[in-house]
Amino acid sequence: MLEKTFQLTKNGTNIKTEVMAGITTFMTMAYILAVNPSILSDAGMDPTAVLLATAIASFIATCCMAFMANLPFVLSAGMGLNAYLAYTVVLGYGYSWQVALLAVFCEGILFILLSLTNVREAIFNAIPLNLKRGVSVGIGLFIAFIGLQNAGLSVDSSTLVTITSFTDNFSTSGICALLALVGFFITAVLYIRGISGAILLGIIATWALGMLCQVAGLYIPDNVSYFSLFPTLELTDFSKLGETFGQCFRVDFSSVGLFNFIVVIFSFLFVDLFDTLGTLIGVATKANMIDEQGRLPGIKPALMADAIGTTAGAVLGTSTVTTFVESASGVAAGGRTGLTALVSGVLFLLSTLFAPIFTAIPSFATAPALIMVGFLMVGTVTEIRFELDNLTESIPAYLAIIAMPLFYSISEGISLGIISYVLLNLAAGKGKKVAPLMYVLAILFILKYIFL
């Protein structure tokens, strides 16, 4: 049944590999079950309700990806978009979180319509192959940077970022950063030796070392920023979901300006569209799923799954659901079909029963996986030609690569890549080779910087 549904042999994989890949992706994404409730609770939402909404929406969207597109991509509440909802729309603009969720719901409906009309697929296909490769490399650097931050290795400084001091606060941040380095070494050695599930085993080993350090007194929880590494056996209060479910339809528009509300909708729409496209491009390129024309077979149902997830998530009570770059960890572990996504989706659903166990996975334990996946994705840079006769292709790819980690945004990398691609080709007298849709995208991105 699984062979027929997911065409495992045709895609050069098997059940064991797909299951391991699905578990790996989930483990690298499990942090969202802790982070998303923390962020959205600042907007006044109940943390437990947000956790349930996030897990269920992730399950729905990921199952859609598995059965509709047969791709190993996993979806959940997007980082960045949740912060935009909480800190800009609610705390900044002064709207209620119910209004913000309604904006997310409207965005999801627009996404469904765009997917039905092939607009999103056309955008994906219009982006040139070299720029897609640049996006893949940029995402690799971006998720590696996330890993360094999650590990506590990269911290704020007068130079914007620097390496942490291991001796300061050694029993908390210092030991966590050190464990992340050890975990990356373990992961790299396992991968080099060809051990199946190396990335997942690296996560478990790092977490286990952390628990040993806690027992030995090297790691000391302070119950403020650093918690016990041992999971609890508490069960989740499912009745809490009622505090957010359907609340997006209970909105008082008396204090909401129509124009500002439309701006919020399109802000969500813009960021989600290009974050999703960027992630699909990057992960699919790494998995060798892009054909000779630079297209991804199955892109339309993949985008539809994303749109359905966003709409369902808004009704349940969470911010925009999008395809996660951490899907690359499952791809790196051998995942090639929707079975990988299905396994991750089921684990998200199970996490509603034992959320405290899954959310106990510390960020320093998943950090080595993200750093390792970043390394694997950066390898695509060798496929970009940087010769003088190809500069109109390679410079936009380069800008996309550096923009993603430095601006902390996949969509900004794509934005600069597309604008520079159009302008450089026009200036070089090669405007005819640029797809018409690329001109439209470049203009829209420029207008975004002016008005949004």
SULZI-V68220 format. One record per backbone hydrogen bond with DSSP energy under -0.5 kcal/mol. NH is the residue of the N-H (numbers start at 1). CO is the residue of the C=O. E is the energy in kcal/mol with one decimal. If there is no record, write none. Layout:
nh,co,e
NH,CO,E
NH,CO,E
//
This chain:
nh,co,e
5,1,-2.4
6,2,-2.6
7,3,-1.7
11,7,-1.4
12,9,-1.6
13,8,-2.2
18,14,-2.3
19,15,-2.7
20,16,-2.4
21,17,-2.4
22,18,-2.5
23,19,-2.4
24,20,-2.4
25,21,-2.5
26,22,-2.2
27,23,-2.6
28,24,-2.0
29,25,-1.1
29,26,-0.6
30,26,-1.7
32,29,-2.4
33,30,-1.7
34,31,-1.6
35,31,-3.0
36,32,-2.1
38,34,-1.2
39,35,-2.4
40,36,-2.7
41,37,-1.7
42,38,-0.6
42,39,-1.0
43,40,-1.1
44,41,-1.6
45,40,-1.7
50,46,-2.3
51,47,-2.4
52,48,-2.4
53,49,-2.6
54,50,-2.8
55,51,-2.5
56,52,-2.6
57,53,-2.5
58,54,-2.1
59,55,-2.0
60,56,-2.5
61,57,-2.6
62,58,-2.5
63,59,-2.2
64,60,-1.9
65,61,-2.0
66,62,-2.3
67,63,-2.6
68,64,-2.4
69,64,-0.6
69,65,-1.2
70,65,-0.9
71,65,-1.1
73,71,-0.6
76,322,-2.0
78,320,-2.9
81,79,-0.5
82,78,-1.7
84,80,-2.1
85,81,-2.0
86,82,-2.3
87,83,-2.8
88,83,-0.7
88,84,-1.3
89,84,-2.4
90,85,-1.9
91,86,-2.2
93,88,-2.6
94,90,-0.9
95,89,-1.8
100,96,-1.8
101,97,-2.3
102,98,-1.8
103,99,-2.1
104,100,-1.9
105,101,-2.5
106,102,-2.6
107,103,-2.2
108,104,-2.2
109,105,-2.0
110,106,-2.3
111,107,-2.3
112,108,-2.1
113,109,-2.1
114,110,-2.6
115,111,-2.4
116,112,-2.0
117,113,-1.4
118,115,-1.0
119,114,-1.6
120,114,-0.7
122,118,-2.3
123,119,-2.0
124,120,-2.1
125,121,-2.3
126,122,-1.6
127,123,-1.1
127,124,-0.5
132,128,-1.9
133,129,-2.2
134,130,-2.1
135,131,-2.3
136,132,-2.1
137,133,-2.1
138,134,-2.8
139,135,-2.5
140,136,-1.7
141,137,-2.1
142,138,-2.5
143,139,-3.0
144,140,-1.7
145,141,-2.2
146,142,-2.1
147,143,-2.2
148,144,-2.3
149,145,-2.1
150,146,-3.1
151,147,-2.0
152,148,-0.5
152,149,-1.1
153,148,-2.0
154,148,-1.7
155,153,-0.6
155,162,-2.8
157,160,-0.7
160,157,-1.8
161,159,-1.7
162,155,-2.0
164,153,-1.9
166,164,-0.7
170,167,-1.1
172,169,-1.7
174,169,-2.3
175,170,-2.2
176,172,-1.7
177,173,-2.3
178,174,-2.0
179,175,-2.6
180,176,-2.0
181,177,-1.7
182,178,-2.3
183,179,-3.0
184,180,-2.3
185,181,-2.1
186,182,-2.4
187,183,-2.7
188,184,-2.9
189,185,-2.4
190,186,-2.5
191,187,-2.4
192,188,-2.7
193,189,-2.1
194,191,-1.5
195,190,-2.5
198,195,-1.2
201,197,-2.8
202,198,-2.0
203,199,-1.7
204,200,-2.3
205,201,-2.7
206,202,-2.2
207,203,-2.3
208,204,-2.6
209,205,-2.4
210,206,-1.9
211,207,-2.0
212,208,-2.1
213,209,-2.2
214,210,-1.9
215,211,-2.2
216,212,-2.2
217,213,-0.6
217,214,-0.8
218,213,-2.1
219,213,-1.5
220,171,-2.4
220,218,-0.5
221,219,-0.5
222,226,-1.8
223,226,-2.0
227,225,-0.5
236,353,-0.6
238,236,-1.1
240,237,-1.5
241,238,-1.5
242,239,-1.3
243,240,-2.2
244,241,-1.6
245,241,-2.5
246,315,-3.5
247,244,-1.9
249,246,-1.5
250,247,-1.4
251,249,-0.7
253,251,-0.8
255,252,-0.7
256,253,-1.6
257,255,-0.6
261,257,-2.3
262,258,-2.3
263,259,-2.2
264,260,-2.1
265,261,-2.2
266,262,-2.5
267,263,-1.9
268,264,-2.3
269,265,-2.6
270,266,-2.7
271,267,-2.1
272,268,-2.6
273,269,-2.5
274,270,-1.8
275,271,-2.3
276,272,-2.5
277,273,-2.3
278,274,-2.1
279,275,-2.3
280,276,-2.8
281,277,-2.6
282,278,-2.7
283,279,-2.9
284,280,-2.2
285,281,-2.2
286,282,-1.9
287,283,-1.8
288,285,-1.4
289,284,-2.9
290,284,-0.6
291,295,-3.0
294,291,-2.1
297,289,-0.6
297,295,-0.7
299,296,-1.6
302,298,-1.5
303,299,-2.4
304,300,-2.0
305,301,-2.2
306,302,-1.6
307,303,-2.0
308,304,-2.7
309,305,-2.3
310,306,-2.0
311,307,-2.1
312,308,-2.7
313,309,-2.6
314,310,-1.9
315,311,-1.6
316,312,-2.4
317,313,-2.7
318,313,-2.4
322,76,-2.9
324,74,-2.6
327,324,-1.8
328,325,-2.1
329,326,-1.8
330,326,-0.7
331,327,-2.0
332,328,-2.7
333,329,-1.1
334,331,-1.7
335,330,-2.7
340,337,-1.1
341,337,-0.8
342,338,-2.8
343,339,-2.4
344,340,-1.9
345,341,-2.8
346,342,-2.6
347,343,-2.0
348,344,-2.0
349,345,-1.9
350,346,-2.7
351,347,-1.8
352,349,-1.3
353,350,-1.8
354,350,-1.3
357,354,-1.1
358,354,-1.6
359,355,-2.8
360,357,-0.7
361,358,-1.3
362,360,-0.6
365,362,-1.4
366,362,-1.1
367,363,-1.6
368,364,-0.6
370,366,-1.7
371,367,-2.5
372,368,-2.4
373,369,-2.6
374,370,-2.2
375,371,-1.7
376,372,-1.9
377,373,-2.2
378,374,-2.1
379,375,-0.8
380,377,-1.6
381,378,-2.2
382,379,-1.5
383,380,-2.1
384,381,-1.5
385,383,-0.5
386,384,-0.5
390,387,-1.8
391,388,-1.0
393,390,-1.3
394,390,-2.5
395,391,-2.4
397,393,-1.2
398,394,-2.5
399,395,-2.5
400,396,-2.2
401,397,-2.0
402,398,-2.3
403,399,-2.0
404,400,-1.4
405,401,-0.8
406,402,-1.6
407,403,-2.8
408,404,-0.6
409,404,-1.5
413,409,-1.2
414,410,-2.0
415,411,-2.5
416,412,-2.5
417,413,-2.0
418,414,-2.7
419,415,-2.5
420,416,-2.3
421,417,-1.9
422,418,-2.2
423,419,-2.5
424,420,-2.7
425,421,-1.8
426,422,-2.1
427,423,-2.6
428,424,-1.7
429,426,-1.4
430,425,-3.4
433,430,-1.4
434,431,-1.1
438,435,-1.4
439,435,-1.0
439,436,-0.5
440,436,-1.6
441,437,-2.5
442,438,-2.5
443,439,-2.2
444,440,-2.4
445,441,-2.6
446,442,-2.2
447,443,-2.5
448,444,-2.0
449,445,-1.9
450,446,-1.3
451,447,-2.8
452,448,-2.6
//
